[in-house]
Amino acid sequence: MNRDPRDVIIRPVVSEKSYAAYDANVYTFVVADDANKIEIRHAVEKIFGVKVTNVNTMKRVGKRKRNRRTGGFAQRSGQKRAIVSLAEGDKIEIFGSM
């Protein structure tokens, strides 16, 4: 299954927890729901030109939210995230120069 790497990696996750891991060469990305670890590894290596050492994935279920006006409930969409570790000396400049 050959698909464009930019269809696998959707966007980086910007949060305090993910931002704190940048010093340890660990980056978090929102990825396609049907992407596997091998596709994620190849996509990150091709897009950013780095060597990936480890990929962990997780599925986050969307929150159940209540509508204040009608009293009904709705479900926010879930997402799949990939936590990518890079080799020593490699770095991804997501926000320009850090």
C-alpha positions in Angstrom: 0.0 0.0 0.0 1.9 3.0 -1.3 0.4 6.3 -0.3 1.7 9.8 0.1 3.5 10.4 3.4 1.5 13.5 3.9 -1.7 11.4 3.9 -0.3 9.4 6.8 1.0 12.3 9.0 -1.8 14.8 9.4 -0.4 17.3 11.9 1.9 17.6 14.9 0.3 17.7 18.4 0.9 21.0 20.2 0.4 20.6 23.9 2.5 21.1 27.0 3.2 17.4 27.4 4.3 16.9 23.8 6.3 20.1 23.8 8.2 19.0 26.9 9.3 15.7 25.1 11.0 17.6 22.3 14.2 17.8 24.3 14.3 13.9 24.4 13.8 13.7 20.6 10.2 12.5 21.0 7.5 14.0 18.8 3.8 13.4 18.7 1.7 13.5 15.5 -2.0 13.0 14.6 -2.0 10.3 12.0 -4.5 8.6 9.7 -6.8 6.1 11.5 -5.7 3.2 9.2 -2.0 3.9 9.3 0.3 1.3 10.9 3.6 1.8 12.6 5.7 0.9 9.6 3.8 3.4 7.4 4.2 6.1 10.1 8.0 5.4 10.4 8.5 5.7 6.6 6.4 8.8 6.4 8.3 10.7 9.1 11.7 9.6 7.7 10.7 10.8 4.2 9.0 14.1 5.2 11.6 15.3 7.7 14.7 13.4 6.6 15.5 11.9 10.0 16.1 8.3 11.4 13.2 7.0 13.5 14.1 4.6 16.3 10.7 3.8 17.8 7.0 4.4 17.1 4.2 4.1 19.6 0.5 4.6 18.6 -2.7 5.2 20.5 -6.3 5.7 19.7 -8.0 8.5 21.5 -11.8 8.1 21.8 -13.8 11.4 21.3 -15.5 12.9 24.3 -19.2 12.6 24.9 -20.6 16.1 25.1 -24.0 17.3 26.2 -26.0 19.9 24.3 -27.2 22.5 26.8 -30.2 23.6 24.8 -31.8 20.3 23.8 -30.3 18.1 26.6 -29.1 15.5 24.0 -25.7 14.0 23.7 -23.2 14.0 20.9 -19.8 12.4 20.3 -16.7 14.3 19.3 -14.5 12.6 16.7 -11.7 10.4 17.9 -8.1 10.4 16.6 -5.1 8.3 16.3 -1.8 9.6 17.6 1.8 8.4 17.0 4.6 9.1 19.4 7.8 9.0 17.4 11.3 8.7 18.9 14.3 9.9 16.8 17.9 8.7 16.7 20.5 10.7 18.7 21.5 13.8 16.9 18.3 14.1 14.7 15.9 16.8 15.2 12.6 18.1 13.6 12.2 21.8 13.4 8.4 22.0 13.7 8.2 25.6 15.0 11.2 26.9 13.1 14.4 27.4 15.1 14.0 26.3 18.7 
